[in-house]
Each structure stands twice: as structure tokens, then as C-alpha cells.
């Protein structure tokens, strides 16, 4: 046991680019082992300890550095200084990646995977997260044989057939897998070229036959989605009668299953007493979100001054302002785009504007989330890292309470988990649809289907990497597992709120029972020359 733990510590330190002296290694092993005896996840403790030790800036750690990091971890987990952690911005690139281990039926930290493996692991991890969630649903089970199944009654469980077991077992089946499309087009009898879709799992794949009679449930059925298919296997082809997203899992059920494993990142929520009176007062404060805040447009800056003037007169002022890109009307780095000095001046002007309101500077937090065309490495990939420090140096000097968030940005506020994502998601999802979703403009629109999709798929972008390129090693930063209390999707679509009952108990606002009281939330969108503000009140 001690030898295995020692190897894990050495491997984790190597991944962080750190070296441990013998006394530091012994101290780290003792601390992680002691925390494990107290019920804390060993991998999470190790990742947290190394993160604290790495913040000191030394490449070679001695015993004193490890002891200091251990004290910081122990104090935070004991709840010391909880007031400082009422608000915490989480960079998804610093969240420890976990993978589902089918042998132990639990999530374990992935400390030793090679970089070349992350591309294939990306899709495999997405599939396994949803499969284990589906099989824990009492309505589903994995079939023990590949014989054709009868249509179950309301009280029967649905037996899922592994795709690899379909060969030679014609008949009615239920299968679960990831949708993909063959590069070659199929030519029908009428001469029309149509794509060939496949359903894949860890055992194999099968060609799908979709027709006009194929039905779908709530959500956008797109390439890359893991879906539940009902139909008949005939002559090597699966004739689909129904395609459906897997049912989402309530947040409380997911947390019960995870135990001490923290997939969200940041401080462990167990270290914060959400019943504290100070925190109850904090939860009554507003969160204000603005997208497409074009700092290079004087008219937008003037409207932003008007907005801040109004909120500065509130008592208490908003808890946080989440400003999301794009921050410039012209993409940075391209011909004709803003240079570094001009972009830096824009962020400095933003800091100067906010400093005109001392009440907001003292009592509110400001979070900047980069947009698709904002400065930064690999602009075509998601997730996106925070804005580069060379652009925001003066901003951080003038505004000490600013947080440079990643995209998506995770925020931990008084025991609540929130996710903010700036991406033109609706357009990309609809472009990759396999089956058109039913839309009733009065009650159900594409926004409802989009919300149902991201919650059912437990991902902010369930598309294949070829449809929306992703950072292979940071795909877990797009995960929505467990479901956060609040999801804000900022794209080019008009502002919308999704009702609580969309998609069979799926929701994007905090649940009314068994959770901290939800914060109030206001969204606004800056459009070119003006600001359009509409309240979004997340209370019953």
C-alpha cells in the first residue's frame, strides 16, 4: 500500500514538473495516507497538495514546502477561512482529470496517462460517464445475452444489448452508443446522396437505418451524442424506431455516488457551512452576466457606465459581475485586428471605469471570460485558457478583485456551483443534427432542446472533435457532472430562460429542495452600440 502510494506521489509530482527531496516525499506520503484514513479521496488529496506546493514557485520541493502545503489543505478542509472562499473562480485547466474505473465502479484521478492517449480517451471517457450513469438507473440493465427483446411494459427494466453482441442475433433490441457518420455517402434508389450513420460503443459499431418514421425525444440528436436506440437488427443494419438521450441524473444522486470525489474543482464543498448566517446573506445578492462586451466601442463603454451607476446604488451591491467576450469587435491576431498595446489599453480603461464606483470595487467580484475570438493560444479550441497576462497586467494592478476565468468558467459561490460558457453553441449543434427536433414556437423551441441536450449528455459541447475542435487533455473541463446549480450559455441567440420541467425534470436553475437557496441572477447582452438588459430571476 505504501509503495503504491509512493509511486502515485512521484508520478503526480512529475506531471506537475516538480521534484521531491526524500524528506519531502516521505512527508507527502504520510499526509496523503492520513487524509485517506479520514475518508478523503487519495487522488484528490494528492492533486490538491501538489497544487498548493506548486504555488510556491519552486521546482524542487523540500520538507518545509510540503508541510506548508499540507497545513493549507488541512485548514481549508476543516473550514478555516471559509469567508475567503465564499467566491471562488475555478480554471478548468487546473481541475484534476478523473476517469471511471469499471472494475471498482468509481471515479479515480488519472495521474499517469500519456499525452498521446488523450485523443482516444476523450471520447471513451464521455461514453463511460454516461453509460455508468445509465446503468445505475433502475429502469436500465445490461443484457446477459443478445437474444431479441420484447418491448418492455411500464414496470419492466430495459435490457441494453452490447453492439458487439448484435451479430447473428436479429430481432428487437435496445442499444446505447455514440453517434458517428461515415465519410462516404450512400446513394439511394432515387439517386440522392445521404450520409451513413453508425452507433458505436466499446465493443463494436453498427450501421443505422433512419427513416421518416424514426422518432426522437426532447433534445438535439447530433453526431457525437451518446444516445439510446430502440429498433430491430436485420441483415447487419439496425433499423431505428426511436432515438433518445439518456435520462439525466439528479445532482443529489450523483453526489451520493461520487462520495468525496470532487469533479468540479476548487475548494471541497464539504469545507463550507452553507447554513452560516453570513453566507445566507450573500446568497440574496445578485449575479450580473454580460456577453459581447466590446471594450473598443465607446458607446458600449458609456452604456456600461450607466449600468454600473445603477448597481452601485444597490444595497448590498451585486456579488459578482461576469463579463464575457468577445471583448473586441475585430478578432485579435488577424490582419486588421487590435495589437497588444491597443487591447491592453482597452482592459485598462475597463479597470478605470470600474474604479469610479468604490462600492463595487470593495464588495463585488469581477470575472472576465474570453470569447471565441479574444486573445489567447489556440483560438480555435475549447476550453479556452484565461486571457493572457500580457494583455491584462494593468487591469490586475488597478482592479485587485478581478478574476481571469477560463472558458468555460466555473464559479463556486457559497456552496453553489455555477458554469459560464461563451460559445456559439446553438448554430453548431443544429448544423450537426441527425434528426430534426420537434418545435412548437409557443411552448417548446430550440432553446429547450439545447438545454435538454447539454444536461442529458453531461457536457457543454457533446459534438465530435471534427465538428468542434477541443483541447484533448482538457475535455473534462466541458463536463457537467454532477449537474451544477446554474448554467449560463452565452451565444448569438436571444436571451432565454428554460422552464424547470423541460426534458423530463431537466433544469438549468437551482433545485428548490435539498440545496442552498439560489442566488438571484440578471443577464444582459451588449450589442454593438447599446446595452439590452432583461432580468432573469432564479427564484420561485
Secondary structure, DSSP 8 states (H G I E B T S, - for coil): -HHHHHHHHHHHHHHTT-EE-HHHHHHHHHHHHHHHHTT--HHHHHHHHHHHHHTT--SEE-HHHHHHHHHHHHHHHTTTTGGGGSEEEEEGGGS--EEEETTTTEEEE--S--GGGHHHHHHHHHHHHHHHHHHTSTTEEE-SS-S------TTS-EEE--GGG-TT--EEEEEEEEEEEEEEEEE-TTS-EEEEEEEE-SS-EEEEE--TT-EE-SS-EETT-EEEEEEEEETTEEEEEEEEE-----HHHHHHHHTT--SS-SS-GGGS-TT-HHHHHHTTSEEEEEE---TT-HHHHHHHHHHHHHHHTSSS--SEEEEES--SSS-TTSTTS--HHHHHHHHHHHHHHHTT-HHHHHH-EEEEE--TTSSSSSTTSBSB----HHHHHHHHHH-TTEEEE-BSEEEEETTEEEEEEES-HHHHHHHTEEE----BTTTB-HHHHHHHHHHHTTBS--S-TTTS-B-GGGGGGGB--S--SEEEEESSS------TTTTTT--SS--SSSS----EEEEEEEETTEEEEEEE----
